[in-house]
Amino acid sequence: MTAQSPWFVDLRPEWERGQTRRFFELRKEMNNRGVDEQVLSLTLRGVVRNDPDDPEGLVPSDYNSYQILEAQDLVFKLIDLENRRTSRVGFVPERGIMSPAYIRLVPRPGVVPRYGYWYFYSLWARNIFNELGGGVRATLGPGDLLAIPISLPPVEEQRRIADFLDDQVARIEQVLSDHRSQLFGLDEELLSEWNTRALELDSKFRTTTLRRALSSIVDGPFGSSLTSNHYTESGTRVIRLGNIGRNEFLDVDKAFISNTYADTLSQHAVIPGDLLVAGLGDAAHPLGRATVAPADLGPAIVKADCYRVRLRPLVDASFAAWYLSSPPAAGTISILARGSTRARLNTDVVRDAPIVIPPLETQAKVVRSWSNVVERHEAVRATLMNARSLLEERKRAVITAAVTGELDVTSARPIGVGKWVPNVGASVDNATAGRAQAPSIGGIG
C-alpha cells in the first residue's frame, strides 16, 4: 500500500505524508504478571470498561494473556473483516488490558492522538479496512496496518481538527440518541395500544382456546436434518422462523425443497390464507409470533419450529394472527410453554393458545383498524430511520472532509458551548436543524 492507493485522498499537499509506521509505533506489552485488572473492550460505543463479572463478548480463562494499553493509544480490531457492522478502531481513554487479538498503535512525537483516531475512524466509516482485507483475506495484520498511507497536518492544525470533530460528532450522536429513544418509545406505544385493544376484546367476548377454531394443525417436518441435498432450483418453498417474524416469504436463498418428498409435501402443504405460527418466540417481544400465508406464496411447507394451522370458517386468519401476537396472548402462550425469555411451543401449546372469537364482522373491523395503526407507526418509523441515515452520512462526510483537508477548520472558532463555525459551510448545524419530530400515534385507530 502506498500513498497512491485509490482511496487515499490528498487534498492538502503541504501536509506531511507517509505510511502509518512513520507516525505510529506498534507495541504489545503483555499482562503476564497479572498486574492490571481493568478490562477494556472495543465496541461500537468506543473503548469501554468491561466488567469481568458481567462481560461483553468472550471471556478468557486467564487475563494474563491480555495486553496492556495506555491512555491515548489507538487500538484496532482487524479480524473477520467481512462483518461490516462491528467497530474497527478505538481511542483508549485509560490504562487497561485488552484482547491480544487487537493491534495497539502508539502515536510518535508530533502526532496528536485524537487526530490519529479520527483519521483511522474515517477509514472505518468508508469501509477501507474491509476492502483492504477483502477477497480471501478476512484479516489485516500489523504490517498491513503500518503500511496504510496517512496525511498529517501540523500539530496545531491536528488539534483544531480533533477539537472540531469531537464537538461536531458529539452533537450528531446526541441527535441519534434522541432518535433511538423516539424509536423505542414508538414501539412501546404500539405494544401498549395492542395490549389495550386485545384486553378490550377480552372484556367483551369470552376467551377460549385455538383448538375450538382450528380444523387441522401440522408442524414442520425438517429440522437440522434439512441439508442442501434436499434443495432444488424448483420445488416447494420452505417457510422458516425468520420468514414468519419478518413476513418475508419470497427469499429464494436455499428456499426450495425437492419434489422427491411428495408425501411430506402433501401432508405439510401450506396454502394462502393459512395461519402460520412461530414455534420459538421471544416472550419479551411478541411481535411476529403469528402471521398469514400470502396469496402469492406458491407451493410451500413449514420447517421445524413452525406450525401450519388451518382454521374453521368462524375465525379469520388475519384476526387470529393479530390476537395471538398481542401481548396478553403472547404472555399466556409463554406460560403454557414454560419459557422465560425464549418460549418453545409444541402442538398442544398452539392448540391451547388463548383466543376470543367475536363475530366475523367485528374481526374484520379489528384487522382494518389495526392495519391503519401499523401503517401510521411505520410511516413515523421510516421518517426517523431516514433522518438517522442522513445524520450518519453527514457524520462520515464531516470526519472525512476534516482529516483530508477538504474542510479547512484552521479558522473555526467556538461560539458558546458546543457551537463551532468553520470557514466553510460544512458544520453539522444544517444537519441537526431539521431533526425529525416524531408525531404521537396514541389515540388513533
Secondary structure, 3 states (H helix, E strand, C coil): CCCCCCCCCCCCCCCEEEEHHHHEEEECEECCCCCCCCEEEEECCEEEECCCCCCCCCCCCCHHHCEEECCCCEEECCCCCCCCCCCCEEECCCCEEECCCCEEEEECCCCCHHHHHHHHHHHHHCCHHHHHCCCCCCCCCHHHHHCCEEEECCHHHHHHHHHHHHHHHHHHHHHHHHHHHHHHHHHHHHHHHHHHHHHHHHHHCCEEEHHHCEEEEEECCCCCCCCHHHEEEEEEEEECHHHHHHCCCCCCCCCEECCCCHHHHHHCEECCCCEEEECEEECCCCCCCEEECCCCCCCEEECCCEEEEEECCCCCHHHHHHHHHCHHHHHHHHHHCCCCCEEECCHHHHHCCEEECCCHHHHHHHHHHHHHHHHHHHHHHHHHHHHHHHHHHHHHHHHHHHHHCCCCCCCCEECCCCCEECCCCCCCHHHHHCCCCCCCCCCCC
